[in-house]
Amino acid sequence: MQYNQLGESDLKVSEICLGTMTYGQQNTIEEAHQQLDYAVAQGVNFIDAAEMYPVPTRAETQGLTEAYIGEWLKYQQRDKLIIATKIAGPGRGMKFA
């Protein structure tokens, strides 16, 4: 796996970033954890998440991606992983519970 310096920080991120936008919509928590384990075993240390995931957004599934990753992180060497996340403003016509 190749790694690149992230901006001017001292962080080195894998060239491959694991996208997780379907966790909670197309993937169960068990499948998500299997995919995360596999990615890390291959050298991936860069994981993309967001509070609005999974996509398409629905009140019932909003935030599940971060919840799945959070559960998985309890058993990981957190200092070895880069979790990129973001927040979204109010969605057009999206009403969250």
C-alpha positions as CSV (number, residue, x, y, z in Angstrom):
1,M,0.0,0.0,0.0
2,Q,1.3,3.5,-0.8
3,Y,0.8,6.3,1.7
4,N,0.8,10.1,1.1
5,Q,1.2,12.9,3.5
6,L,-2.0,14.6,4.3
7,G,-1.5,18.3,3.5
8,E,1.0,19.9,5.9
9,S,0.2,17.5,8.7
10,D,2.3,14.6,9.9
11,L,-0.4,12.2,8.9
12,K,0.2,9.5,6.3
13,V,-2.9,8.2,4.6
14,S,-3.3,5.2,2.4
15,E,-3.8,6.0,-1.3
16,I,-7.0,3.9,-1.1
17,C,-9.7,5.3,1.2
18,L,-12.5,3.0,2.2
19,G,-15.9,4.7,1.4
20,T,-18.7,3.7,3.8
21,M,-21.7,5.5,2.5
22,T,-23.8,2.4,2.1
23,Y,-23.3,1.1,5.7
24,G,-26.8,0.8,7.3
25,Q,-28.6,0.8,3.9
26,Q,-27.0,-1.9,1.9
27,N,-24.7,-3.4,4.5
28,T,-25.4,-4.8,8.0
29,I,-23.1,-4.0,10.9
30,E,-21.5,-7.4,10.6
31,E,-20.8,-6.9,6.9
32,A,-19.4,-3.4,7.6
33,H,-17.1,-4.8,10.2
34,Q,-15.9,-7.5,7.8
35,Q,-15.2,-4.9,5.1
36,L,-13.3,-2.7,7.6
37,D,-11.2,-5.6,8.9
38,Y,-10.4,-6.6,5.3
39,A,-9.4,-3.1,4.3
40,V,-7.1,-2.6,7.3
41,A,-5.5,-6.0,6.7
42,Q,-4.7,-4.7,3.1
43,G,-3.0,-1.6,4.6
44,V,-5.9,0.9,4.3
45,N,-5.8,3.3,7.2
46,F,-8.1,6.0,5.7
47,I,-11.9,5.6,6.1
48,D,-14.5,8.0,4.9
49,A,-17.7,8.6,7.0
50,A,-20.4,11.2,7.4
51,E,-23.3,11.8,9.7
52,M,-25.6,11.9,6.7
53,Y,-24.6,8.4,5.5
54,P,-26.0,6.1,4.4
55,V,-27.1,7.4,1.0
56,P,-29.8,8.0,0.0
57,T,-30.7,9.7,3.3
58,R,-33.6,8.5,5.3
59,A,-34.5,9.4,8.9
60,E,-34.4,5.7,9.9
61,T,-30.9,5.1,8.7
62,Q,-29.2,8.5,9.2
63,G,-26.0,8.2,11.2
64,L,-25.7,4.4,11.0
65,T,-22.4,4.5,9.1
66,E,-20.7,6.4,11.9
67,A,-22.4,4.1,14.5
68,Y,-21.1,1.0,12.7
69,I,-17.6,2.5,12.5
70,G,-17.7,3.6,16.1
71,E,-18.6,0.1,17.3
72,W,-15.7,-1.3,15.2
73,L,-13.3,1.3,16.5
74,K,-13.7,0.1,20.1
75,Y,-11.5,-2.9,19.1
76,Q,-8.9,-1.2,16.9
77,Q,-5.7,0.7,17.4
78,R,-7.3,4.1,16.9
79,D,-4.1,5.9,16.6
80,K,-3.3,3.9,13.4
81,L,-6.5,5.0,11.6
82,I,-7.6,8.2,9.9
83,I,-11.3,8.7,9.9
84,A,-12.5,11.5,7.6
85,T,-16.0,12.7,8.4
86,K,-18.2,15.7,7.7
87,I,-21.5,17.1,8.6
88,A,-24.3,18.3,6.3
89,G,-26.7,21.2,6.7
90,P,-30.4,20.8,6.6
91,G,-31.5,18.7,3.7
92,R,-34.2,19.8,1.3
93,G,-37.3,18.0,2.3
94,M,-35.5,15.6,4.7
95,K,-37.0,15.5,8.1
96,F,-35.0,13.7,10.8
97,A,-36.5,12.2,13.8
